[in-house]
Amino acid sequence: MRKSPIAGTWYPGEKQTLLRQIEDYFAQAKPSEVNGRIFAVISPHAGMQWSGQAAAYGYKLLKGKNIKRVIVLGPSHRVGFRGLATSGEDFYETPLGRLKVDREISDALYKNPLFQGPRTAELQEHSLEMQLPFLQVALGEFSLVPLVVGELSKKDYTEAAKVLLPYVDSSTLVVASSDFTHYGVGFDYLPFSSNIKENLKKLDEGAIRKIIAKDFDGYLNYVEETGATICGTRPIGIILKMLPASARGTLLKYYTSGDLTGDFSHSVSYASIVFSVD
């Protein structure tokens, strides 16, 4: 059992308080209509008071959908390694209850050398956990395949997608957990010092356009050229490699922490994006 290391700090630790907060976010979210089955979601993972409203835009669309399994790809914030790390736990626990880890899939993936990252990587990783309460409220019961993503070469993206795709059926959702640009001295990223709000939006929109266009090479090149501090670049890249040719991308919500505080000297950007298929 993986018990939460962040409940009560990153998000409410009491069940009813957490439930109310997420339901409030869902009530306020007005996502665009998306046709077809939702194949994948890109969702932020900051503290809930910051990015929760953005996350709700994507997860609200999942309510009532026949989704039995969720593969969550999160960047590694605490452990350095190459490849992907699978789960060694049987359950994840949040204040909303236990989620069963699909150990059959996790253990099968672990046999592949690319998926042999340290199984301890998940234990303190908030990028995975911040998706779970939203998924629990939207879907109820489902099995979980949590994957922490480390360093990847360009060919690793193709290999990871190839290995994961056989586990993606019509009742499986794939989630990439990612915030967008981290701006400010604290993030060692100051590509501009004036018109920060406008420049942040322009910078993020450049990345989002590549993502929605399913342009894997263009997206990675854009991140490299701009130095954009998008923490989930690798999970997003894997999803871009997994997408069917018919997939359509939709940006549902975008804002920054600066929009919430009025202080753009230290700002993190949040976006909710979905990909749907016929």
C-alpha positions in Angstrom: 0.0 0.0 0.0 1.4 3.4 -1.0 0.1 5.8 1.6 -0.1 9.5 0.5 2.9 11.7 1.5 1.1 14.9 0.4 -2.5 14.6 1.6 -3.2 17.5 4.0 -0.5 19.7 2.3 -0.8 19.6 -1.5 -4.5 18.9 -1.2 -7.1 18.5 1.6 -6.4 15.5 3.8 -10.0 15.1 5.0 -12.3 13.1 2.7 -15.4 15.4 2.7 -13.3 18.5 2.3 -11.4 17.1 -0.6 -14.6 15.8 -2.2 -16.3 19.2 -1.9 -13.3 21.0 -3.3 -13.1 18.8 -6.4 -16.9 19.0 -6.9 -16.6 22.8 -6.7 -13.9 22.8 -9.4 -16.1 20.5 -11.6 -19.1 22.8 -11.1 -17.0 25.9 -12.2 -15.4 24.1 -15.2 -17.0 24.7 -18.5 -14.9 22.6 -20.9 -15.5 22.7 -24.7 -17.5 19.8 -26.1 -15.2 17.0 -27.3 -16.5 14.5 -29.8 -15.5 10.8 -29.7 -13.7 8.8 -27.0 -11.1 10.5 -24.8 -7.9 8.7 -25.4 -5.5 10.8 -23.4 -5.4 13.8 -21.0 -2.6 16.2 -20.2 -3.2 17.6 -16.7 -1.2 19.7 -14.2 0.1 18.6 -10.8 0.7 21.7 -8.7 -0.9 22.1 -5.3 -4.7 21.8 -5.7 -5.4 25.5 -4.9 -3.2 26.4 -7.8 -3.8 24.0 -10.7 -7.0 22.2 -9.5 -9.3 24.3 -11.6 -7.3 23.6 -14.8 -7.3 19.8 -14.0 -11.0 19.9 -13.5 -11.6 20.9 -17.1 -10.1 17.7 -18.4 -11.4 15.3 -15.8 -15.0 16.7 -15.9 -15.3 15.3 -19.4 -14.6 11.8 -18.0 -17.7 11.6 -15.8 -20.0 8.8 -16.9 -17.4 7.3 -19.3 -16.6 3.6 -19.5 -13.0 3.8 -18.2 -11.7 0.8 -16.3 -8.0 1.4 -16.4 -5.8 4.5 -16.2 -2.1 4.7 -17.1 -0.6 7.7 -15.5 2.8 9.0 -16.7 4.5 11.4 -14.3 7.9 13.1 -14.4 10.4 12.2 -11.8 11.0 15.2 -9.4 13.1 13.4 -6.8 14.9 10.5 -8.3 17.3 10.5 -11.3 17.3 7.5 -13.7 17.0 6.5 -17.3 13.8 5.0 -18.6 10.5 4.4 -16.8 9.8 3.1 -13.3 6.9 0.8 -12.7 4.9 0.3 -9.5 5.8 -2.2 -6.9 2.7 -1.5 -4.8 -0.7 -3.3 -4.8 -2.7 -0.2 -3.9 -2.5 3.6 -3.8 -4.4 5.3 -1.0 -5.9 8.8 -1.0 -8.4 10.3 1.4 -11.1 9.2 -1.1 -10.1 5.5 -0.8 -7.8 2.8 -2.1 -7.0 2.4 -5.8 -5.9 -1.0 -7.0 -2.7 -1.1 -9.0 -2.7 -3.4 -12.0 0.3 -5.4 -10.9 -0.1 -7.8 -13.8 0.7 -5.0 -16.2 3.3 -3.3 -13.9 5.2 -6.6 -13.5 5.0 -7.4 -17.2 6.4 -3.9 -18.1 9.2 -4.4 -15.5 10.6 -7.2 -17.6 11.4 -4.7 -20.3 14.8 -3.1 -19.8 13.4 0.4 -20.5 10.9 0.0 -17.7 13.4 -1.1 -15.0 13.8 2.3 -13.3 13.8 2.2 -9.4 10.4 1.0 -8.1 10.9 3.4 -5.1 10.6 6.4 -7.5 6.8 6.4 -7.1 6.8 6.6 -3.3 7.3 10.4 -2.9 6.3 11.4 -6.4 3.5 14.0 -6.3 3.1 14.2 -10.1 1.3 10.8 -10.1 -0.7 11.4 -7.0 -2.2 14.8 -7.8 -4.2 13.2 -10.7 -5.8 10.5 -8.5 -8.5 12.4 -6.5 -9.8 13.9 -9.7 -9.9 10.5 -11.3 -11.6 9.0 -8.3 -14.4 11.6 -8.3 -14.9 11.4 -12.1 -14.7 7.7 -12.6 -15.3 5.9 -9.2 -13.5 2.6 -9.4 -10.7 1.8 -11.9 -7.3 0.1 -11.9 -4.2 2.2 -12.0 -0.9 1.8 -13.8 1.4 4.5 -12.4 4.7 5.1 -14.3 7.4 7.5 -13.3 9.3 8.8 -16.3 13.1 9.5 -16.1 15.6 10.5 -18.8 14.8 9.3 -22.3 16.7 9.3 -25.6 14.7 10.0 -28.7 14.3 6.4 -29.6 13.2 5.6 -26.1 9.9 7.5 -26.7 9.1 5.3 -29.7 10.0 2.1 -27.7 7.9 3.2 -24.6 4.9 3.9 -26.8 5.3 0.6 -28.6 5.4 -1.3 -25.3 2.5 0.5 -23.7 0.0 0.5 -26.6 -1.0 -3.1 -26.3 -2.4 -2.3 -22.9 -4.6 0.6 -24.2 -8.0 -0.7 -25.1 -11.3 1.2 -25.5 -11.8 1.4 -21.7 -8.2 2.6 -20.9 -7.2 6.3 -20.4 -3.7 7.6 -20.6 -2.7 10.6 -18.6 0.5 12.8 -18.9 1.0 14.7 -15.7 2.7 18.1 -16.4 2.8 21.7 -15.5 4.0 24.1 -18.2 6.5 26.9 -17.9 8.1 27.6 -14.5 9.3 31.2 -14.6 11.4 33.1 -12.1 14.7 33.2 -10.2 13.7 30.2 -8.1 13.4 28.1 -11.3 16.6 29.6 -12.8 14.5 30.5 -15.9 14.3 34.2 -16.9 14.1 34.3 -20.7 12.4 37.8 -20.5 11.9 40.5 -17.9 9.2 42.7 -19.4 5.6 42.0 -20.5 6.0 38.7 -18.5 2.3 37.7 -18.6 2.1 38.2 -22.4 5.5 36.5 -23.0 4.6 33.5 -20.8 1.4 33.0 -22.7 3.2 33.2 -26.0 5.9 30.8 -24.9 3.3 28.2 -23.6 1.1 28.6 -26.6 4.0 27.7 -28.9 4.4 24.4 -27.0 0.7 23.8 -26.8 0.3 24.3 -30.6 2.9 21.6 -31.3 1.3 19.2 -28.8 -2.2 19.7 -30.3 -0.8 19.2 -33.8 0.7 15.9 -32.6 4.1 17.2 -33.8 6.5 15.1 -31.6 9.7 16.3 -33.3 8.5 19.9 -33.4 7.5 19.8 -29.7 10.8 18.4 -28.5 12.7 20.9 -30.7 10.6 23.8 -29.4 11.4 22.8 -25.8 15.1 22.5 -26.6 15.3 25.8 -28.5 13.3 27.9 -25.9 14.5 26.1 -22.8 10.8 26.0 -21.8 10.7 24.5 -18.3 7.8 22.1 -18.9 8.4 19.4 -16.2 6.3 16.7 -18.0 8.0 17.1 -21.3 8.8 13.4 -21.4 5.4 12.0 -20.4 3.8 14.3 -23.0 6.3 13.1 -25.6 5.4 9.5 -24.9 1.7 10.3 -25.3 2.4 12.0 -28.6 4.1 8.8 -29.8 1.1 6.7 -28.6 -1.6 8.8 -30.3 -3.6 7.2 -33.2 -3.4 9.0 -36.5 -7.1 10.0 -36.1 -6.6 11.6 -32.6 -7.7 15.2 -32.2 -6.2 17.5 -29.6 -8.2 20.2 -27.7 -6.9 22.8 -25.3 -9.6 23.1 -22.6 -8.1 25.5 -20.1 -4.9 27.6 -19.6 -3.8 30.0 -17.0 -0.8 30.8 -14.7 -0.2 31.1 -11.0 0.6 34.7 -11.8 -3.0 35.1 -13.0 -4.1 34.0 -9.6 -1.7 36.0 -7.4 -1.0 39.0 -9.6 2.8 38.3 -9.1 4.5 37.2 -12.4 8.0 37.4 -11.0 7.5 33.8 -9.9 4.9 31.9 -12.0 4.0 28.4 -13.1 1.7 27.7 -16.1 -1.1 25.2 -16.1 -2.9 23.6 -19.1 -5.6 21.0 -19.5 -5.5 19.2 -22.9 -7.4 16.2 -24.2 -7.0 13.9 -27.2 -10.1 12.2 -28.5 -10.6 9.5 -31.1 -13.6 8.3 -33.1 
